[in-house]
Amino acid sequence: MVDKANMTEEEIKLNYITSAITSKWDKTKIRMEYYFTDGRIQIEGKKASRKKGKKADYLLYFKSNLPIAIVEAKDNKHTILGGMSMP
């Protein structure tokens, strides 16, 4: 097995995060690699476009239409703040 310090984000998710979440959360209430926003609207002159939406590694739902938590995974090369969204 690869040393944890050298694992990719996907390997961290596979070996640690997914099993931790699914041991406590109903699998039918989890979305993975899911866009949770449509993306910011950008206006340039008379033309409007939409930027790429924000995607979560894991989106946990309380009910089918009520998301309750977003989990962002990172490899060990990022700080604990590496998954925080800044405005």
Backbone as CSV, one residue per row, in Angstrom:
resi,resn,N_x,N_y,N_z,CA_x,CA_y,CA_z,C_x,C_y,C_z
1,MET,0.842,-1.185,0.000,0.000,0.000,0.000,0.887,1.247,0.000
2,VAL,0.421,2.258,-0.655,1.134,3.530,-0.740,1.087,4.231,0.617
3,ASP,2.187,4.860,0.993,2.243,5.641,2.216,1.217,6.771,2.121
4,LYS,0.485,7.034,3.204,-0.576,8.047,3.199,-0.081,9.410,2.730
5,ALA,1.141,9.769,3.060,1.694,11.066,2.662,1.843,11.190,1.151
6,ASN,1.895,10.065,0.445,2.068,10.083,-1.007,0.801,9.727,-1.781
7,MET,-0.322,9.558,-1.079,-1.571,9.191,-1.743,-2.165,10.380,-2.486
8,THR,-2.858,10.078,-3.581,-3.614,11.095,-4.308,-4.918,11.358,-3.571
9,GLU,-5.618,12.382,-3.985,-6.922,12.682,-3.389,-7.865,11.486,-3.542
10,GLU,-7.889,10.876,-4.705,-8.766,9.734,-4.934,-8.419,8.555,-4.033
11,GLU,-7.136,8.335,-3.788,-6.714,7.251,-2.898,-7.096,7.548,-1.445
12,ILE,-6.982,8.809,-1.035,-7.416,9.216,0.304,-8.911,8.965,0.451
13,LYS,-9.674,9.354,-0.563,-11.125,9.136,-0.521,-11.448,7.650,-0.422
14,LEU,-10.818,6.839,-1.257,-11.076,5.401,-1.291,-10.724,4.728,0.030
15,ASN,-9.565,5.040,0.574,-9.065,4.334,1.742,-9.535,4.883,3.083
16,TYR,-9.979,6.135,3.129,-10.324,6.732,4.422,-11.708,7.374,4.465
17,ILE,-11.966,8.296,3.559,-13.156,9.135,3.696,-14.447,8.387,3.369
18,THR,-14.487,7.693,2.243,-15.716,7.009,1.844,-16.161,6.007,2.908
19,SER,-15.255,5.206,3.399,-15.627,4.212,4.410,-16.091,4.874,5.714
20,ALA,-15.466,5.983,6.098,-15.875,6.687,7.314,-17.285,7.260,7.168
21,ILE,-17.574,7.842,6.007,-18.904,8.417,5.785,-19.961,7.322,5.685
22,THR,-19.708,6.291,4.884,-20.724,5.256,4.680,-20.965,4.402,5.921
23,SER,-20.031,4.400,6.865,-20.270,3.657,8.106,-21.266,4.386,9.018
24,LYS,-21.464,5.684,8.778,-22.354,6.486,9.627,-23.534,7.109,8.881
25,TRP,-23.509,7.069,7.555,-24.523,7.774,6.773,-25.138,6.814,5.764
26,ASP,-26.430,6.931,5.540,-27.145,6.098,4.581,-26.617,6.361,3.166
27,LYS,-26.183,5.316,2.477,-25.592,5.471,1.138,-26.563,6.091,0.143
28,THR,-27.864,5.920,0.360,-28.845,6.500,-0.563,-28.969,8.008,-0.396
29,LYS,-28.325,8.559,0.637,-28.391,10.001,0.900,-27.037,10.666,0.710
30,ILE,-26.209,10.069,-0.152,-24.892,10.614,-0.459,-24.768,10.810,-1.965
31,ARG,-24.325,11.993,-2.370,-23.971,12.238,-3.770,-22.474,12.477,-3.803
32,MET,-21.801,11.924,-4.802,-20.354,12.103,-4.922,-20.033,12.825,-6.222
33,GLU,-19.001,13.688,-6.167,-18.584,14.462,-7.350,-19.800,15.153,-7.958
34,TYR,-20.512,15.892,-7.131,-21.807,16.468,-7.501,-21.744,17.993,-7.499
35,TYR,-22.218,18.615,-8.584,-22.288,20.077,-8.655,-23.441,20.546,-7.784
36,PHE,-23.136,21.418,-6.829,-24.184,21.921,-5.938,-24.541,23.378,-6.210
37,THR,-23.885,23.996,-7.180,-24.298,25.323,-7.651,-24.309,25.302,-9.177
38,ASP,-25.056,26.225,-9.739,-25.089,26.353,-11.194,-23.913,27.173,-11.706
39,GLY,-23.262,27.880,-10.833,-22.145,28.735,-11.242,-22.542,30.198,-11.243
40,ARG,-21.588,31.013,-10.946,-21.819,32.450,-10.858,-22.115,33.034,-12.244
41,ILE,-23.069,33.961,-12.296,-23.393,34.637,-13.553,-22.399,35.775,-13.741
42,GLN,-21.821,35.832,-14.932,-20.827,36.850,-15.254,-21.372,37.674,-16.412
43,ILE,-21.350,38.988,-16.252,-21.867,39.883,-17.292,-20.717,40.714,-17.831
44,GLU,-20.540,40.651,-19.147,-19.532,41.458,-19.832,-20.245,42.224,-20.936
45,GLY,-20.398,43.531,-20.705,-21.136,44.348,-21.666,-22.588,43.900,-21.704
46,LYS,-23.054,43.499,-22.898,-24.429,43.038,-23.047,-24.532,41.520,-23.063
47,LYS,-23.423,40.849,-22.804,-23.409,39.387,-22.854,-23.281,38.805,-21.443
48,ALA,-24.150,37.868,-21.163,-24.110,37.185,-19.867,-23.719,35.724,-20.080
49,SER,-22.922,35.227,-19.185,-22.544,33.812,-19.229,-22.473,33.295,-17.798
50,ARG,-22.389,32.002,-17.691,-22.319,31.394,-16.367,-20.981,30.699,-16.204
51,LYS,-20.319,30.959,-15.087,-19.064,30.273,-14.784,-19.365,28.839,-14.359
52,LYS,-18.327,28.046,-14.252,-18.485,26.658,-13.847,-19.018,26.597,-12.414
53,GLY,-19.935,25.680,-12.171,-20.505,25.504,-10.838,-19.500,24.909,-9.868
54,LYS,-19.856,24.931,-8.597,-18.999,24.347,-7.563,-19.396,22.890,-7.366
55,LYS,-18.381,22.043,-7.248,-18.609,20.613,-7.137,-18.058,20.107,-5.809
56,ALA,-18.835,19.271,-5.142,-18.416,18.686,-3.872,-17.935,17.257,-4.096
57,ASP,-16.933,16.858,-3.334,-16.520,15.460,-3.369,-17.635,14.593,-2.799
58,TYR,-18.262,15.059,-1.719,-19.390,14.361,-1.109,-20.429,15.400,-0.715
59,LEU,-21.685,15.135,-1.014,-22.796,15.967,-0.571,-23.739,15.049,0.196
60,LEU,-23.923,15.327,1.486,-24.751,14.481,2.335,-26.125,15.122,2.497
61,TYR,-27.149,14.306,2.348,-28.531,14.772,2.432,-29.196,14.291,3.707
62,PHE,-30.027,15.157,4.287,-30.882,14.773,5.408,-32.129,14.098,4.855
63,LYS,-32.723,14.736,3.830,-33.854,14.191,3.067,-33.486,14.327,1.602
64,SER,-34.281,13.756,0.737,-33.932,13.737,-0.688,-33.730,15.125,-1.293
65,ASN,-34.370,16.132,-0.758,-34.235,17.486,-1.314,-33.580,18.461,-0.334
66,LEU,-32.915,17.931,0.705,-32.347,18.793,1.733,-30.901,18.412,2.034
67,PRO,-29.948,19.034,1.299,-28.532,18.760,1.600,-28.171,19.361,2.949
68,ILE,-27.338,18.630,3.692,-27.003,19.078,5.042,-25.503,19.296,5.238
69,ALA,-24.665,18.646,4.410,-23.220,18.790,4.602,-22.473,18.590,3.295
70,ILE,-21.385,19.312,3.167,-20.473,19.161,2.030,-19.132,18.701,2.588
71,VAL,-18.567,17.663,1.971,-17.249,17.181,2.375,-16.314,17.349,1.186
72,GLU,-15.238,18.062,1.405,-14.237,18.295,0.365,-12.969,17.554,0.741
73,ALA,-12.550,16.644,-0.097,-11.351,15.848,0.161,-10.125,16.524,-0.464
74,LYS,-8.987,16.335,0.185,-7.712,16.827,-0.349,-6.639,15.789,-0.059
75,ASP,-5.596,15.802,-0.865,-4.456,14.929,-0.568,-3.632,15.568,0.544
76,ASN,-2.574,14.911,0.966,-1.770,15.404,2.086,-0.828,16.549,1.723
77,LYS,-0.886,17.004,0.504,-0.041,18.131,0.095,-0.735,19.472,0.351
78,HIS,-1.987,19.427,0.814,-2.757,20.632,1.110,-2.893,20.798,2.619
79,THR,-3.053,22.038,3.064,-3.334,22.300,4.468,-4.801,21.981,4.738
80,ILE,-5.190,22.003,5.986,-6.577,21.725,6.338,-7.533,22.779,5.766
81,LEU,-7.021,23.961,5.444,-7.840,25.013,4.851,-7.910,24.908,3.330
82,GLY,-7.214,23.947,2.753,-7.164,23.810,1.302,-8.490,23.573,0.635
83,GLY,-9.474,23.061,1.349,-10.794,22.806,0.769,-11.803,23.899,1.014
84,MET,-11.388,24.957,1.719,-12.317,26.042,2.026,-12.526,26.923,0.809
85,SER,-13.776,27.280,0.583,-14.122,28.170,-0.519,-13.998,29.610,-0.056
86,MET,-13.313,30.406,-0.830,-13.152,31.813,-0.508,-13.966,32.628,-1.511
87,PRO,-14.665,33.674,-1.039,-15.497,34.477,-1.956,-14.710,35.210,-3.002
